[in-house]
Amino acid sequence: MERPKESSTPHENIIVGEQLEMESGKTRRLRRIFRPDGKTVIVPMDHGVSVGPIQGLTDMAQTINQVKSAGADAVLVHAGIAKTVDATGTGLIIHLSGATRLTNEPNWKTQLTTVKHAMRLGADAVSVHINVGSEHEQHMLDQFSRILDECDNFGLPTLAMMYPRGPKIPNELAPEVVAHATRLGYEIGADVVKTNYTGNIETFREIVNSVKVPVIVAGGPKTQNGNDTLQIVHDSMKAGAAGASIGRNVFQDKDPSAITRILVEIVHNNASIPQINPTNGEKYETVLART
């Protein structure tokens, strides 16, 4: 059989290519997370394991309904939330790894949920957190290799959260360490890689172009100004990212629905960044109407 032509943008092969050499199960499930344009807006809400029931995550059903109704393409949660909260109508990614901030080594993520359990819960994909450069990097990579093998057997996509984070990494946004972490996720077989934005369109474009799977950008810590997050997403999309996975800057926003709609406009419709001043009392709906 003639091999399909490679797309000019890495993630298009996975989402919208024809007759790909890939399990049909993965292709179908990825289409529940990525739209036909090959892009996605994911809202991760796995933070309850690491930091507890923080603001925005005390009523998970309400928060999930807010972002779902606003057009989020997928939510990312742990198994217990998936069991008890209805996420019908959006893609479901179940996070398999974690650690609490109460331990001496919160950056040492371990597997908390099995692939089979995620499948029973109706997952469209699973995600795994790896801190590249951590003193326990090898343990996390070993676990991920076993997860990948099992996911391939079931046709279940894997999203690798690849974060440069360790004693030898003074700057987690440095292009060289973000590039290494991203490439590592691709090399070991992840179907989607989530990583930090470098702060520069050109350096991030080089990173995106160095792999042949979708790269989505992380939102990072909660910011004081909504524009900071929107700028990261806007610039990463210009660099060729396949979307964004924004957690605290969505579910802890004063209006999670409206900020989700703005992210959807930026990611899927190439909207310019609306100027949001959180102190002027303007509603996000008013800002969105200007985009």
KEVO-373090 format. One line per 4 residues: their letters; for each residue x negated, z, y of N, C-alpha, C, O. Coordinates in steps of 0.05 Angstrom, whole numbers, padded with zeros to 5 digits. Layout:
// KEVO-373090
a> X:Z:Y:X:Z:Y:X:Z:Y:X:Z:Y | ...
This chain:
// KEVO-373090
merp> -00017:00000:-00024:00000:00000:00000:-00018:00000:00025:-00037:00015:00026 | -00010:-00016:00044:-00026:-00018:00068:-00024:00008:00084:-00002:00019:00088 | -00047:00018:00094:-00047:00043:00108:-00035:00039:00136:-00041:00019:00149 | -00018:00058:00146:-00006:00055:00172:-00027:00056:00194:-00047:00069:00191
kess> -00021:00042:00216:-00039:00042:00239:-00039:00070:00252:-00018:00083:00253 | -00062:00078:00261:-00064:00104:00274:-00054:00103:00302:-00061:00084:00317 | -00039:00122:00310:-00028:00123:00337:-00049:00129:00358:-00069:00142:00351 | -00045:00121:00382:-00064:00127:00404:-00062:00157:00412:-00081:00167:00423
tphe> -00040:00169:00407:-00038:00198:00412:-00035:00212:00385:-00018:00205:00369 | -00053:00232:00380:-00055:00244:00354:-00029:00253:00342:-00024:00249:00318 | -00012:00266:00357:00012:00279:00345:00033:00259:00338:00052:00266:00323 | 00032:00234:00348:00053:00215:00342:00053:00208:00313:00074:00202:00301
niiv> 00030:00207:00301:00028:00201:00272:00045:00220:00255:00057:00212:00236 | 00044:00245:00263:00057:00265:00246:00087:00264:00251:00103:00268:00232 | 00096:00259:00275:00124:00263:00281:00140:00237:00278:00162:00237:00267 | 00130:00215:00288:00146:00191:00289:00134:00167:00275:00144:00144:00277
geql> 00113:00171:00260:00100:00148:00246:00118:00138:00223:00137:00151:00215 | 00111:00115:00213:00126:00103:00191:00110:00104:00165:00086:00098:00164 | 00124:00112:00143:00112:00112:00116:00085:00126:00116:00065:00115:00106 | 00084:00150:00127:00059:00164:00128:00051:00176:00101:00068:00181:00084
emes> 00025:00180:00097:00015:00193:00073:00018:00223:00077:-00002:00237:00080 | 00042:00233:00076:00047:00261:00081:00072:00268:00065:00090:00251:00061 | 00074:00293:00057:00098:00301:00043:00123:00297:00060:00123:00304:00084 | 00144:00286:00048:00168:00281:00063:00180:00307:00074:00193:00308:00095
gktr> 00176:00329:00059:00187:00355:00067:00175:00363:00094:00189:00373:00111 | 00149:00360:00097:00136:00367:00122:00146:00350:00145:00151:00360:00167 | 00149:00324:00140:00158:00306:00161:00186:00314:00170:00191:00315:00194 | 00204:00320:00152:00231:00327:00159:00231:00354:00175:00245:00356:00195
rlrr> 00215:00373:00166:00215:00399:00179:00202:00397:00207:00211:00410:00226 | 00181:00381:00210:00169:00378:00236:00188:00366:00256:00187:00371:00280 | 00206:00348:00246:00226:00336:00264:00246:00356:00274:00260:00351:00294 | 00248:00379:00261:00266:00400:00272:00252:00417:00293:00265:00432:00307
ifrp> 00226:00413:00296:00211:00428:00316:00202:00410:00339:00203:00418:00362 | 00195:00385:00332:00187:00366:00352:00209:00345:00356:00221:00336:00337 | 00214:00338:00381:00234:00317:00387:00222:00290:00381:00198:00288:00376 | 00238:00269:00383:00227:00242:00378:00205:00234:00396:00189:00215:00389
dgkt> 00202:00247:00419:00179:00240:00437:00153:00253:00427:00132:00250:00440 | 00154:00268:00405:00130:00280:00394:00122:00306:00409:00099:00315:00406 | 00140:00318:00424:00134:00341:00440:00153:00364:00433:00174:00360:00422 | 00145:00388:00441:00161:00412:00434:00157:00434:00454:00135:00437:00466
vivp> 00178:00450:00457:00176:00476:00472:00184:00498:00452:00206:00499:00443 | 00165:00515:00447:00168:00537:00428:00168:00563:00443:00151:00567:00461 | 00185:00581:00436:00185:00608:00448:00177:00628:00425:00194:00635:00409 | 00152:00637:00425:00144:00657:00405:00154:00685:00413:00151:00693:00436
mdhg> 00165:00699:00394:00175:00726:00398:00166:00744:00375:00182:00760:00364 | 00141:00742:00368:00129:00757:00346:00116:00783:00356:00104:00798:00340 | 00118:00789:00381:00103:00811:00394:00112:00839:00385:00097:00858:00388 | 00136:00841:00374:00146:00867:00365:00128:00880:00344:00127:00905:00343
vsvg> 00115:00865:00328:00097:00876:00308:00072:00888:00322:00064:00910:00315 | 00061:00874:00341:00036:00883:00353:00040:00904:00374:00024:00922:00376 | 00061:00902:00390:00064:00921:00413:00091:00935:00413:00096:00952:00431 | 00109:00930:00394:00134:00945:00393:00156:00931:00409:00153:00908:00418
piqg> 00179:00945:00413:00202:00933:00426:00199:00933:00457:00212:00948:00471 | 00182:00915:00466:00177:00913:00495:00200:00899:00509:00218:00888:00497 | 00199:00899:00536:00220:00887:00552:00223:00857:00543:00204:00843:00540 | 00248:00850:00540:00255:00822:00531:00259:00820:00502:00270:00800:00492
ltdm> 00250:00840:00486:00252:00838:00457:00269:00861:00446:00269:00865:00422 | 00282:00876:00463:00298:00898:00453:00324:00888:00440:00334:00899:00421 | 00335:00866:00451:00359:00854:00440:00351:00825:00432:00353:00806:00448 | 00341:00822:00408:00331:00796:00399:00352:00775:00398:00347:00752:00405
aqti> 00376:00782:00390:00398:00762:00389:00404:00751:00416:00407:00727:00419 | 00404:00768:00436:00410:00758:00463:00388:00740:00473:00393:00719:00484 | 00363:00748:00469:00340:00732:00479:00339:00705:00464:00335:00684:00477 | 00343:00705:00438:00342:00680:00423:00365:00662:00432:00361:00638:00435
nqvk> 00388:00672:00437:00411:00656:00447:00405:00645:00474:00413:00622:00480 | 00391:00660:00491:00385:00651:00518:00366:00626:00517:00372:00606:00530 | 00345:00628:00502:00326:00606:00502:00336:00583:00486:00330:00559:00491 | 00352:00589:00465:00364:00567:00449:00383:00551:00465:00383:00526:00464
saga> 00401:00564:00480:00420:00550:00497:00407:00534:00519:00419:00515:00530 | 00383:00542:00527:00369:00529:00549:00353:00505:00539:00340:00491:00555 | 00352:00500:00513:00339:00476:00503:00313:00480:00489:00299:00460:00484 | 00305:00505:00484:00280:00509:00469:00282:00495:00442:00302:00495:00429
davl> 00260:00482:00434:00260:00467:00409:00257:00484:00385:00266:00477:00363 | 00244:00507:00388:00240:00525:00365:00234:00553:00375:00224:00557:00397 | 00240:00573:00358:00232:00600:00363:00213:00609:00341:00215:00598:00318 | 00196:00627:00347:00176:00637:00328:00179:00667:00325:00175:00681:00345
vhag> 00186:00676:00302:00191:00705:00297:00181:00714:00270:00173:00697:00254 | 00181:00740:00266:00174:00751:00240:00198:00751:00222:00220:00746:00230 | 00193:00756:00196:00213:00753:00176:00237:00771:00180:00260:00762:00176 | 00233:00795:00189:00255:00814:00193:00275:00804:00213:00299:00808:00210
iakt> 00265:00792:00235:00282:00781:00255:00297:00757:00244:00321:00753:00249 | 00283:00740:00229:00296:00716:00218:00319:00724:00199:00338:00709:00196 | 00316:00747:00186:00337:00756:00167:00362:00766:00181:00384:00764:00170 | 00359:00776:00205:00381:00790:00218:00392:00777:00243:00413:00785:00254
vdat> 00378:00756:00254:00387:00743:00278:00391:00714:00272:00375:00701:00260 | 00414:00703:00282:00421:00675:00277:00405:00657:00296:00409:00658:00320 | 00388:00640:00285:00373:00621:00301:00383:00592:00296:00369:00573:00302 | 00407:00590:00285:00418:00563:00280:00419:00547:00306:00428:00557:00327
gtgl> 00411:00522:00304:00412:00505:00328:00385:00500:00340:00382:00485:00360 | 00364:00514:00330:00337:00509:00339:00318:00512:00316:00325:00523:00295 | 00294:00501:00319:00274:00503:00297:00266:00532:00293:00265:00548:00311 | 00261:00539:00268:00253:00566:00261:00225:00566:00249:00220:00554:00228
iihl> 00207:00580:00263:00179:00584:00254:00176:00613:00247:00181:00630:00264 | 00168:00619:00223:00164:00647:00215:00134:00654:00215:00118:00640:00202 | 00128:00674:00230:00100:00683:00233:00092:00700:00209:00107:00719:00202 | 00070:00694:00197:00062:00707:00172:00042:00729:00176:00038:00746:00158
sgat> 00029:00730:00199:00007:00749:00202:00011:00768:00225:00028:00763:00243 | -00004:00790:00226:-00002:00809:00247:-00018:00834:00243:-00030:00838:00222 | -00018:00851:00264:-00030:00877:00264:-00020:00892:00288:-00012:00879:00308 | -00019:00918:00287:-00009:00933:00310:-00031:00941:00329:-00055:00942:00321
rltn> -00024:00946:00354:-00044:00955:00373:-00052:00984:00368:-00070:00993:00381 | -00039:00997:00350:-00045:01025:00344:-00069:01028:00326:-00080:01050:00323 | -00077:01007:00313:-00100:01008:00295:-00126:01006:00310:-00126:00998:00334 | -00148:01013:00297:-00174:01011:00310:-00183:00982:00313:-00200:00976:00330
epnw> -00171:00964:00298:-00179:00936:00299:-00154:00918:00301:-00147:00904:00282 | -00142:00917:00324:-00117:00901:00328:-00122:00871:00326:-00102:00856:00321 | -00146:00862:00329:-00152:00834:00327:-00156:00824:00298:-00160:00800:00293 | -00156:00843:00279:-00158:00836:00251:-00130:00831:00240:-00117:00850:00231
ktql> -00122:00806:00240:-00095:00799:00231:-00095:00795:00201:-00113:00783:00189 | -00074:00806:00188:-00071:00803:00160:-00044:00792:00153:-00026:00792:00170 | -00041:00781:00129:-00016:00769:00121:00006:00790:00115:00001:00809:00100 | 00029:00787:00128:00051:00806:00126:00074:00795:00110:00090:00810:00099
ttvk> 00076:00769:00108:00099:00756:00095:00089:00733:00078:00070:00719:00085 | 00102:00728:00056:00094:00707:00038:00107:00680:00046:00127:00679:00060 | 00095:00659:00037:00106:00632:00042:00133:00629:00029:00152:00618:00040 | 00136:00640:00005:00162:00638:-00010:00184:00653:00005:00206:00643:00007
hamr> 00177:00676:00017:00197:00691:00032:00206:00674:00056:00230:00673:00062 | 00187:00662:00070:00193:00645:00093:00211:00622:00085:00230:00615:00099 | 00206:00610:00062:00223:00589:00052:00251:00598:00046:00270:00585:00053 | 00253:00622:00034:00280:00633:00028:00296:00638:00054:00320:00637:00054
lgad> 00282:00644:00075:00295:00649:00101:00301:00624:00117:00313:00625:00138 | 00294:00601:00106:00300:00575:00118:00281:00566:00139:00288:00551:00157 | 00255:00575:00137:00235:00567:00157:00231:00537:00157:00230:00524:00137 | 00228:00527:00181:00220:00499:00185:00189:00496:00186:00178:00474:00182
avsv> 00176:00519:00191:00146:00520:00190:00138:00549:00190:00155:00567:00194 | 00113:00554:00183:00102:00581:00186:00078:00580:00204:00066:00559:00208 | 00072:00603:00216:00049:00605:00234:00030:00627:00225:00039:00647:00213 | 00005:00624:00231:-00016:00643:00224:-00034:00646:00248:-00041:00627:00261
hinv> -00042:00671:00253:-00059:00678:00276:-00088:00682:00266:-00093:00698:00248 | -00107:00667:00277:-00135:00670:00271:-00151:00675:00296:-00150:00658:00314 | -00165:00697:00298:-00183:00702:00320:-00211:00692:00313:-00226:00704:00298 | -00218:00668:00324:-00243:00655:00317:-00266:00670:00332:-00265:00673:00356
gseh> -00285:00678:00316:-00307:00694:00328:-00305:00723:00323:-00323:00739:00329 | -00282:00732:00312:-00277:00760:00306:-00296:00768:00283:-00306:00751:00268 | -00302:00793:00282:-00319:00804:00260:-00305:00801:00233:-00317:00804:00212 | -00278:00796:00234:-00263:00792:00209:-00253:00764:00207:-00233:00759:00193
eqhm> -00267:00745:00220:-00258:00717:00219:-00257:00707:00190:-00237:00693:00184 | -00277:00713:00174:-00277:00702:00147:-00253:00711:00131:-00242:00696:00115 | -00244:00736:00134:-00221:00746:00120:-00196:00730:00128:-00180:00722:00112 | -00193:00726:00155:-00169:00711:00164:-00170:00682:00155:-00149:00671:00148
ldqf> -00193:00670:00155:-00196:00642:00145:-00190:00640:00115:-00177:00621:00106 | -00199:00660:00100:-00194:00660:00071:-00164:00662:00066:-00153:00647:00049 | -00150:00680:00080:-00121:00682:00077:-00107:00656:00084:-00089:00647:00071 | -00117:00644:00106:-00103:00619:00115:-00107:00597:00095:-00089:00580:00091
sril> -00130:00595:00083:-00135:00574:00063:-00115:00576:00040:-00106:00555:00030 | -00109:00600:00032:-00090:00604:00010:-00061:00598:00019:-00045:00586:00004 | -00055:00605:00044:-00029:00599:00055:-00025:00568:00057:-00004:00558:00050 | -00046:00555:00066:-00044:00526:00069:-00039:00512:00042:-00022:00494:00040
decd> -00052:00521:00021:-00048:00510:-00005:-00020:00513:-00014:-00007:00495:-00025 | -00009:00537:-00010:00019:00542:-00018:00039:00526:-00002:00058:00516:-00012 | 00033:00524:00024:00051:00508:00041:00051:00479:00034:00072:00466:00034 | 00028:00469:00026:00027:00441:00017:00044:00436:-00008:00057:00415:-00011
nfgl> 00044:00456:-00025:00060:00454:-00049:00090:00452:-00043:00105:00439:-00057 | 00099:00466:-00022:00127:00467:-00015:00134:00446:00007:00158:00444:00014 | 00115:00432:00018:00121:00414:00040:00129:00428:00065:00145:00419:00080 | 00116:00452:00070:00123:00468:00093:00100:00466:00113:00077:00473:00107
ptla> 00106:00458:00138:00085:00455:00158:00072:00482:00166:00086:00503:00165 | 00047:00481:00174:00033:00505:00183:00024:00502:00212:00013:00481:00220 | 00030:00522:00228:00020:00523:00256:-00002:00544:00257:00003:00568:00250 | -00026:00536:00265:-00048:00555:00267:-00052:00563:00296:-00058:00546:00313
mmyp> -00050:00589:00301:-00057:00600:00327:-00087:00605:00327:-00096:00625:00316 | -00102:00588:00340:-00131:00589:00339:-00141:00599:00366:-00143:00584:00385 | -00148:00625:00367:-00157:00637:00392:-00186:00645:00391:-00194:00661:00373 | -00203:00636:00409:-00230:00646:00410:-00230:00675:00420:-00223:00680:00442
rgpk> -00238:00693:00402:-00236:00721:00410:-00255:00737:00392:-00250:00741:00368 | -00276:00747:00404:-00295:00763:00388:-00318:00772:00406:-00319:00766:00429 | -00336:00788:00394:-00358:00801:00410:-00377:00781:00422:-00390:00788:00442 | -00379:00757:00412:-00397:00737:00423:-00384:00718:00442:-00396:00698:00450
ipne> -00358:00723:00449:-00343:00705:00465:-00335:00720:00491:-00314:00733:00492 | -00351:00717:00512:-00345:00730:00538:-00322:00717:00553:-00308:00731:00568 | -00317:00691:00548:-00296:00677:00562:-00279:00661:00542:-00288:00641:00531 | -00255:00671:00537:-00238:00658:00517:-00226:00631:00526:-00213:00618:00510
lape> -00231:00624:00551:-00221:00598:00561:-00243:00577:00564:-00238:00555:00572 | -00268:00585:00557:-00290:00566:00559:-00286:00542:00541:-00279:00545:00518 | -00290:00518:00552:-00283:00493:00537:-00297:00492:00510:-00285:00483:00491 | -00322:00501:00508:-00336:00498:00483:-00324:00515:00461:-00324:00507:00438
vvah> -00315:00539:00468:-00303:00556:00447:-00274:00548:00440:-00266:00551:00417 | -00260:00539:00460:-00233:00529:00455:-00234:00504:00437:-00218:00500:00419 | -00254:00487:00443:-00258:00462:00427:-00265:00470:00398:-00254:00457:00380 | -00282:00489:00395:-00290:00497:00368:-00266:00509:00353:-00262:00502:00329
atrl> -00251:00526:00365:-00228:00539:00352:-00207:00518:00345:-00196:00519:00323 | -00202:00499:00363:-00182:00478:00358:-00191:00460:00335:-00175:00454:00317 | -00216:00452:00336:-00227:00435:00315:-00227:00449:00287:-00221:00437:00267 | -00232:00475:00288:-00232:00491:00263:-00204:00490:00250:-00201:00486:00226
gyei> -00183:00494:00267:-00156:00493:00256:-00150:00466:00244:-00137:00464:00223 | -00159:00445:00257:-00154:00418:00246:-00170:00413:00221:-00160:00402:00201 | -00195:00422:00221:-00213:00417:00198:-00203:00431:00172:-00205:00420:00150 | -00191:00454:00175:-00183:00469:00151:-00155:00461:00142:-00146:00470:00121
gadv> -00141:00444:00158:-00116:00432:00148:-00090:00440:00161:-00069:00434:00150 | -00091:00453:00184:-00066:00460:00198:-00052:00435:00207:-00064:00415:00214 | -00025:00436:00207:-00009:00414:00216:-00005:00413:00246:-00001:00392:00258 | -00006:00437:00258:-00004:00440:00287:-00023:00462:00295:-00027:00482:00281
vktn> -00037:00458:00318:-00055:00478:00328:-00046:00487:00355:-00041:00472:00373 | -00045:00514:00358:-00039:00526:00384:-00065:00540:00394:-00078:00554:00378 | -00071:00536:00419:-00096:00548:00430:-00093:00552:00460:-00073:00545:00472 | -00114:00563:00472:-00115:00568:00500:-00119:00543:00516:-00132:00524:00507
ytgn> -00109:00543:00540:-00115:00522:00559:-00141:00529:00573:-00146:00552:00580 | -00159:00509:00577:-00185:00514:00588:-00185:00517:00618:-00205:00527:00630 | -00163:00510:00631:-00162:00511:00660:-00170:00485:00673:-00171:00484:00698 | -00176:00465:00658:-00185:00439:00668:-00173:00416:00652:-00176:00417:00627
ietf> -00161:00397:00665:-00147:00375:00650:-00167:00359:00634:-00161:00353:00611 | -00190:00352:00645:-00208:00335:00631:-00220:00348:00607:-00222:00336:00586 | -00228:00373:00609:-00240:00387:00586:-00219:00391:00564:-00225:00389:00540 | -00194:00396:00572:-00173:00399:00552:-00166:00373:00539:-00159:00372:00515
reiv> -00167:00351:00554:-00162:00325:00543:-00182:00318:00521:-00175:00307:00500 | -00207:00325:00526:-00228:00320:00506:-00222:00336:00480:-00226:00326:00458 | -00212:00360:00483:-00205:00377:00460:-00182:00365:00445:-00183:00363:00420 | -00161:00357:00459:-00138:00344:00446:-00146:00319:00431:-00136:00314:00409
nsvk> -00163:00303:00443:-00171:00278:00431:-00191:00282:00408:-00196:00263:00393 | -00201:00306:00404:-00220:00311:00383:-00207:00317:00356:-00220:00320:00335 | -00180:00319:00356:-00165:00325:00331:-00142:00305:00328:-00134:00291:00347 | -00132:00304:00304:-00110:00285:00298:-00085:00299:00289:-00069:00289:00273
vpvi> -00081:00323:00300:-00056:00337:00296:-00046:00346:00324:-00062:00347:00343 | -00021:00353:00326:-00011:00362:00352:-00025:00388:00362:-00029:00406:00346 | -00032:00388:00387:-00043:00412:00400:-00023:00422:00420:-00015:00408:00438 | -00015:00447:00418:00003:00459:00437:-00011:00482:00451:-00028:00496:00439
vagg> -00003:00486:00476:-00017:00506:00492:-00003:00533:00492:00021:00535:00492 | -00020:00554:00492:-00009:00581:00492:-00004:00590:00521:-00016:00580:00540 | 00015:00608:00524:00022:00618:00551:00005:00640:00561:00003:00644:00585 | -00007:00656:00543:-00024:00678:00552:-00009:00702:00561:00015:00704:00556
pktq> -00023:00721:00574:-00011:00746:00583:00011:00741:00604:00012:00719:00616 | 00028:00760:00608:00049:00759:00628:00036:00756:00656:00019:00771:00663 | 00045:00735:00671:00035:00730:00698:00054:00741:00719:00078:00745:00713 | 00044:00746:00742:00061:00756:00764:00077:00733:00778:00098:00738:00790
ngnd> 00066:00709:00776:00078:00686:00789:00085:00665:00768:00067:00655:00754 | 00110:00657:00767:00119:00637:00747:00105:00611:00750:00103:00596:00731 | 00095:00605:00774:00081:00580:00778:00056:00578:00761:00048:00556:00753 | 00043:00600:00756:00018:00599:00741:00023:00588:00713:00008:00571:00704
tlqi> 00043:00598:00700:00050:00588:00673:00058:00559:00674:00050:00543:00657 | 00075:00552:00693:00084:00524:00695:00061:00505:00701:00060:00483:00691 | 00041:00514:00716:00017:00498:00722:00002:00493:00696:-00008:00471:00691 | -00002:00514:00680:-00016:00511:00655:-00002:00490:00637:-00015:00472:00626
vhds> 00024:00492:00635:00039:00473:00618:00038:00445:00629:00033:00426:00614 | 00042:00442:00655:00042:00416:00668:00015:00402:00664:00013:00379:00656 | -00007:00417:00668:-00034:00405:00666:-00041:00400:00637:-00054:00379:00632 | -00033:00417:00619:-00040:00412:00591:-00025:00387:00580:-00035:00373:00564
mkag> 00000:00383:00590:00014:00359:00582:00001:00334:00593:00000:00314:00579 | -00009:00335:00617:-00024:00313:00629:-00049:00307:00612:-00058:00284:00611 | -00060:00328:00600:-00084:00325:00583:-00078:00314:00556:-00096:00308:00540 | -00052:00312:00549:-00045:00301:00523:-00034:00321:00503:-00031:00314:00479
aaga> -00029:00345:00512:-00018:00365:00493:00009:00356:00483:00023:00340:00495 | 00016:00367:00459:00042:00360:00447:00064:00380:00454:00086:00378:00444 | 00058:00399:00472:00078:00418:00480:00067:00444:00487:00042:00447:00492 | 00084:00464:00489:00076:00491:00497:00090:00512:00480:00113:00508:00471
sigr> 00076:00534:00476:00087:00557:00462:00084:00581:00480:00063:00593:00482 | 00106:00587:00495:00105:00608:00516:00122:00631:00508:00146:00628:00504 | 00111:00655:00506:00125:00678:00498:00132:00697:00521:00154:00695:00532 | 00114:00715:00528:00120:00736:00548:00129:00724:00575:00145:00736:00589
nvfq> 00118:00701:00582:00126:00689:00608:00153:00675:00607:00162:00664:00627 | 00165:00676:00583:00193:00668:00581:00211:00692:00576:00229:00697:00592 | 00207:00706:00554:00226:00728:00548:00224:00752:00566:00242:00768:00566 | 00202:00755:00581:00201:00776:00601:00206:00766:00629:00203:00781:00649
dkdp> 00213:00741:00632:00220:00730:00658:00247:00742:00667:00263:00750:00651 | 00252:00742:00693:00277:00752:00703:00301:00735:00694:00323:00744:00694 | 00295:00710:00687:00317:00692:00678:00305:00674:00655:00298:00652:00660 | 00305:00684:00630:00293:00669:00608:00305:00641:00604:00292:00622:00597
sait> 00332:00639:00609:00345:00613:00605:00335:00593:00625:00329:00570:00617 | 00333:00601:00650:00325:00582:00670:00296:00573:00668:00290:00550:00671 | 00278:00592:00662:00250:00585:00659:00246:00567:00635:00229:00549:00635 | 00262:00571:00614:00261:00554:00590:00270:00525:00598:00257:00506:00589
rilv> 00291:00523:00613:00300:00496:00622:00279:00482:00638:00275:00458:00635 | 00265:00496:00655:00244:00484:00671:00221:00475:00653:00210:00453:00656 | 00213:00491:00633:00192:00483:00614:00201:00458:00599:00185:00440:00595 | 00226:00457:00591:00236:00433:00577:00234:00408:00595:00226:00387:00585
eivh> 00240:00411:00620:00238:00389:00639:00209:00379:00642:00203:00355:00642 | 00191:00398:00643:00162:00391:00646:00152:00378:00621:00138:00357:00622 | 00158:00389:00598:00147:00379:00573:00159:00353:00564:00145:00334:00557 | 00186:00351:00566:00199:00327:00555:00205:00306:00576:00208:00282:00569
nnas> 00207:00313:00601:00215:00294:00622:00194:00290:00644:00199:00278:00664 | 00170:00301:00639:00148:00298:00658:00155:00307:00686:00146:00295:00706 | 00171:00327:00689:00179:00337:00715:00155:00350:00730:00137:00360:00717 | 00156:00348:00756:00135:00361:00772:00141:00391:00773:00163:00399:00766
ipqi> 00122:00406:00781:00125:00435:00781:00142:00444:00805:00134:00440:00828 | 00164:00457:00799:00180:00469:00822:00165:00492:00833:00152:00508:00818 | 00166:00496:00859:00152:00518:00872:00170:00543:00870:00191:00544:00883 | 00161:00562:00854:00177:00586:00850:00163:00610:00864:00140:00616:00858
nptn> 00177:00622:00882:00167:00646:00895:00185:00669:00886:00208:00671:00894 | 00174:00686:00869:00191:00707:00857:00201:00728:00876:00217:00745:00869 | 00192:00727:00901:00201:00747:00920:00222:00737:00939:00233:00752:00955 | 00229:00711:00938:00247:00701:00958:00276:00701:00949:00294:00693:00964
geky> 00281:00710:00924:00309:00713:00915:00322:00687:00907:00346:00687:00900 | 00308:00665:00908:00320:00639:00901:00325:00638:00871:00308:00647:00855 | 00348:00628:00862:00354:00627:00834:00340:00603:00822:00336:00582:00835 | 00332:00606:00796:00318:00584:00782:00335:00559:00781:00325:00537:00781
etvl> 00362:00563:00779:00379:00539:00778:00376:00522:00803:00377:00497:00802 | 00372:00535:00826:00368:00520:00851:00342:00505:00850:00340:00482:00858 | 00321:00518:00840:00295:00505:00837:00296:00482:00818:00286:00460:00824 | 00310:00485:00795:00312:00465:00775:00326:00440:00786:00320:00418:00779
art> 00346:00444:00803:00361:00422:00815:00344:00404:00833:00350:00381:00838 | 00321:00416:00842:00303:00400:00859:00283:00384:00844:00271:00366:00855 | 00280:00389:00818:00259:00376:00803:00267:00347:00796:00251:00333:00784
